[in-house]
Structures are given as C-alpha cells and as structure tokens.
Amino acid sequence: MTIIRRITALVAATALCGAAAAQEGKLKIATVDMQQLFKEYHRTNEAQKEINVERAKIQKDNNERLDRIRQLDTELQTMRKQFEDPSIADSKKQTVFNEWNVKQQEGIALDRERREFLQRRNQGLNEKMVQRMKGILEEIRKLVEEKAKGEDFDYVFDKSGLSTSQVPFFLYTKDATDITAVLLKELNKDAPAESKPTEGEAPAPEPAPAPGE
C-alpha cells in the first residue's frame, strides 16, 4: 500500500463530518468519495509533478555517481589483466597491484557514499511528500465539514473508506445525497488547465529507488 493510500485510509476513518444527529425528524445524510476528491484535486496533481521533478534530480545524481563507479571498475579490470600478465616484470606488477588496491578502495568508498546519498535524499523526499499530502487531505476534509454545516447535514460518510478486509464500510445508505461532484467543482474552480489530471488517471507517487539501485 502506497504512502498516499495509507494517509487516505487514515483520513477516511475520521471523515465523518457534520453536526450531531437531529433530535427530531428525519436524519439528513450525505456521502462523499474522499479518494476521488484527493486524486482529482488540482493541488494533488501539482504536488505530484513537483515530487516527480525532485525524484528525477535524485536519480540523475545517482546515475552520475554510478557512471564514475563503473569507470573505476573498468580501470580495475584493465589493471587486473596487467597484474596477471606473465610477460610483465614482478616490480611492475607490484606497482600495478598497489594502484589497483587504491582504486578499489576508492570505488568502495564512492559506492558507500552513493548509497547513503540515495537513502538520505529519498527519505527526505518521502517525508516531504507525506506532509504535502496530509495538508491537501486536511484541506479537503475542512471543505467537506463546511459543506456539511452549510447544508445542515447530520452525517457525511466517506463512501471510499474500506475495512481491514478491503470491503467498503457503507454498502448502502438510504436517501443519502452524494456531494462529491459539488465539492470537486469547488476545489478545482481556480485550477489552471495544465494542473488538471488526465481523465481516468489518478496521480500516485512513484516508489523510491532502493539504495542499491
């Protein structure tokens, strides 16, 4: 399960907004799809694009470090062939071996540094992503609450919420008003055209490369 799905599940568990049950008469109930609001909110798409740009920079830096390590490995292989060449004098072999040992240690140090760099940068980016997504979800939750109070709903249920067995919490709700479309229109009323997600495509964070990649 991705980081965003875990955050969404957490918000879904607490997204029962609105006033207390009406003391008299029929309850006024609404439903909302929090996952749809999150996925199709233009700020989510903007945040994802920024994250992808930063992740691409990290990968570029990692690739440059890998190129240097591969270059060292090629040099080490060449030096090994010289060391194993019976036509080369022992004194020359000793010099080659000493140089080979220095370069080998350099390669080990560079690869260790690269792994630490990759782990550190990805961890920082993931933490930043989590905070951004939490902020967006909280913004959506507040809008749902304002809508519930404005329309005098007694309860607003998140119909995208799933139980631990991945079954929707609410399979059926009688006379409930779905306010998802209205809220989505409100969220995206000021969205620039380039920030709107492609229809049918939900932005999702890309997994971070493993430290060894």
C-alpha positions as CSV (number, residue, x, y, z in Angstrom):
1,M,0.0,0.0,0.0
2,T,1.4,3.4,-1.0
3,I,2.0,6.3,1.4
4,I,-0.9,8.2,0.0
5,R,-3.3,5.3,0.3
6,R,-2.3,4.9,3.9
7,I,-2.9,8.6,4.5
8,T,-6.2,8.4,2.7
9,A,-7.3,5.4,4.8
10,L,-6.4,7.3,7.9
11,V,-8.5,10.3,6.8
12,A,-11.3,8.1,5.7
13,A,-11.5,6.6,9.2
14,T,-12.1,10.1,10.7
15,A,-14.0,11.8,7.9
16,L,-17.5,11.5,9.4
17,C,-18.3,15.2,9.5
18,G,-21.3,17.3,10.3
19,A,-23.5,18.1,13.3
20,A,-24.8,15.6,15.8
21,A,-27.9,13.6,15.0
22,A,-31.1,15.7,14.6
23,Q,-33.2,15.5,17.7
24,E,-36.4,15.4,15.7
25,G,-37.5,14.3,12.3
26,K,-35.5,12.5,9.6
27,L,-31.7,12.5,9.5
28,K,-30.1,14.4,6.6
29,I,-27.3,12.2,5.3
30,A,-24.7,12.8,2.6
31,T,-21.9,10.7,1.1
32,V,-18.6,11.8,-0.3
33,D,-15.8,10.0,-2.1
34,M,-12.6,11.3,-0.4
35,Q,-10.3,9.3,-2.7
36,Q,-11.8,10.8,-5.8
37,L,-11.6,14.3,-4.3
38,F,-8.0,13.7,-3.4
39,K,-7.0,12.2,-6.8
40,E,-8.8,14.8,-8.9
41,Y,-7.9,17.9,-6.9
42,H,-5.6,20.1,-8.9
43,R,-3.2,20.7,-6.0
44,T,-2.6,17.0,-5.7
45,N,-1.6,16.8,-9.3
46,E,0.7,19.9,-8.9
47,A,2.3,18.4,-5.8
48,Q,2.9,15.1,-7.7
49,K,4.6,16.9,-10.6
50,E,6.9,18.7,-8.2
51,I,7.8,15.5,-6.5
52,N,8.5,13.8,-9.8
53,V,10.9,16.6,-10.7
54,E,12.7,16.3,-7.5
55,R,12.9,12.5,-7.8
56,A,14.3,12.8,-11.3
57,K,17.0,15.1,-10.0
58,I,17.9,12.5,-7.3
59,Q,18.0,9.8,-10.0
60,K,20.2,12.0,-12.2
61,D,22.7,12.5,-9.4
62,N,22.7,8.8,-8.7
63,N,23.3,7.9,-12.3
64,E,26.3,10.3,-12.4
65,R,27.8,8.6,-9.3
66,L,27.2,5.2,-10.9
67,D,29.0,6.3,-14.1
68,R,32.1,7.2,-12.0
69,I,31.9,3.8,-10.2
70,R,31.6,1.9,-13.5
71,Q,34.5,3.8,-14.9
72,L,36.6,2.8,-11.9
73,D,35.5,-0.8,-12.3
74,T,36.7,-0.7,-15.9
75,E,40.0,0.6,-14.8
76,L,40.3,-2.1,-12.2
77,Q,39.7,-4.8,-14.7
78,T,42.4,-3.4,-17.0
79,M,44.9,-3.3,-14.2
80,R,44.0,-6.8,-13.1
81,K,44.8,-8.1,-16.6
82,Q,48.2,-6.3,-16.4
83,F,48.8,-7.9,-13.0
84,E,48.0,-11.3,-14.3
85,D,50.1,-10.9,-17.5
86,P,53.2,-13.2,-17.1
87,S,55.2,-11.1,-19.5
88,I,55.2,-8.1,-17.1
89,A,58.1,-7.9,-14.6
90,D,57.4,-8.5,-10.9
91,S,58.4,-5.0,-9.9
92,K,55.9,-3.6,-12.4
93,K,53.2,-6.0,-11.1
94,Q,53.8,-4.7,-7.6
95,T,53.3,-1.1,-8.8
96,V,50.1,-2.1,-10.6
97,F,48.8,-4.0,-7.6
98,N,49.3,-1.0,-5.3
99,E,47.5,1.2,-7.8
100,W,44.7,-1.4,-8.1
101,N,44.3,-1.6,-4.4
102,V,44.0,2.2,-4.1
103,K,41.4,2.4,-6.8
104,Q,39.4,-0.5,-5.4
105,Q,39.2,1.3,-2.0
106,E,38.1,4.5,-3.8
107,G,35.4,2.6,-5.6
108,I,34.1,1.0,-2.4
109,A,34.0,4.5,-0.7
110,L,32.2,6.0,-3.7
111,D,29.6,3.3,-3.7
112,R,29.0,3.6,0.0
113,E,28.7,7.4,-0.3
114,R,26.2,6.9,-3.2
115,R,24.0,4.5,-1.3
116,E,23.9,6.8,1.7
117,F,23.2,9.8,-0.5
118,L,20.3,7.9,-2.2
119,Q,18.8,6.7,1.0
120,R,19.1,10.2,2.6
121,R,17.6,12.1,-0.3
122,N,14.7,9.6,-0.9
123,Q,13.9,9.6,2.8
124,G,13.8,13.4,2.8
125,L,11.6,13.5,-0.3
126,N,9.2,10.9,1.1
127,E,8.8,12.8,4.3
128,K,8.1,16.0,2.3
129,M,5.6,14.2,0.2
130,V,3.7,12.8,3.2
131,Q,3.5,16.3,4.7
132,R,2.2,17.8,1.4
133,M,-0.4,15.1,1.0
134,K,-1.6,15.4,4.6
135,G,-2.0,19.1,4.1
136,I,-4.1,18.5,1.0
137,L,-6.3,15.9,2.7
138,E,-6.9,18.2,5.6
139,E,-7.9,21.0,3.3
140,I,-10.4,18.7,1.6
141,R,-11.7,17.5,5.0
142,K,-12.4,21.1,6.1
143,L,-14.3,21.8,2.9
144,V,-16.4,18.7,3.5
145,E,-17.1,19.9,7.0
146,E,-18.1,23.4,5.8
147,K,-20.4,21.9,3.2
148,A,-22.0,19.7,5.8
149,K,-22.6,22.6,8.1
150,G,-23.9,24.9,5.3
151,E,-26.3,22.2,4.0
152,D,-27.3,21.2,7.5
153,F,-26.3,17.5,7.0
154,D,-26.4,15.4,10.2
155,Y,-23.8,13.0,8.9
156,V,-21.4,12.9,6.0
157,F,-20.0,9.4,5.2
158,D,-16.9,8.7,3.2
159,K,-18.0,6.0,0.7
160,S,-14.5,5.3,-0.4
161,G,-13.5,4.1,3.1
162,L,-12.6,0.4,3.3
163,S,-12.5,-2.0,6.2
164,T,-9.4,-4.1,7.1
165,S,-10.8,-6.8,4.7
166,Q,-10.9,-4.2,1.9
167,V,-14.7,-4.1,1.9
168,P,-16.5,-0.7,1.8
169,F,-17.7,0.4,5.2
170,F,-21.0,1.5,3.7
171,L,-22.6,-0.8,1.2
172,Y,-25.9,1.0,1.2
173,T,-27.2,4.3,2.6
174,K,-30.9,5.2,2.1
175,D,-31.8,8.7,0.8
176,A,-28.2,9.9,1.0
177,T,-27.0,12.9,-1.1
178,D,-23.7,12.4,-2.9
179,I,-21.8,15.7,-2.6
180,T,-18.6,14.6,-4.3
181,A,-19.2,16.3,-7.6
182,V,-20.2,19.6,-6.0
183,L,-17.1,19.6,-3.8
184,L,-14.8,18.6,-6.6
185,K,-16.1,21.6,-8.7
186,E,-15.4,23.9,-5.7
187,L,-11.9,22.5,-5.2
188,N,-10.9,23.0,-8.9
189,K,-12.7,26.3,-9.6
190,D,-9.4,28.1,-9.8
191,A,-7.3,25.3,-11.2
192,P,-5.0,26.2,-14.2
193,A,-5.6,24.0,-17.2
194,E,-2.2,22.3,-17.0
195,S,-2.8,21.3,-13.4
196,K,-5.8,19.2,-14.1
197,P,-5.2,15.4,-14.0
198,T,-5.8,13.4,-17.2
199,E,-9.3,11.9,-17.2
200,G,-9.2,8.5,-15.7
201,E,-5.7,8.8,-14.5
202,A,-5.1,9.2,-10.8
203,P,-1.7,10.7,-9.8
204,A,0.2,8.5,-7.4
205,P,3.7,8.8,-6.0
206,E,6.4,6.7,-7.7
207,P,8.2,4.3,-5.4
208,A,11.6,5.4,-4.2
209,P,14.5,3.6,-5.8
210,A,16.2,1.1,-3.5
211,P,19.5,2.3,-2.1
212,G,21.4,-0.2,-4.1
213,E,19.9,0.8,-7.5
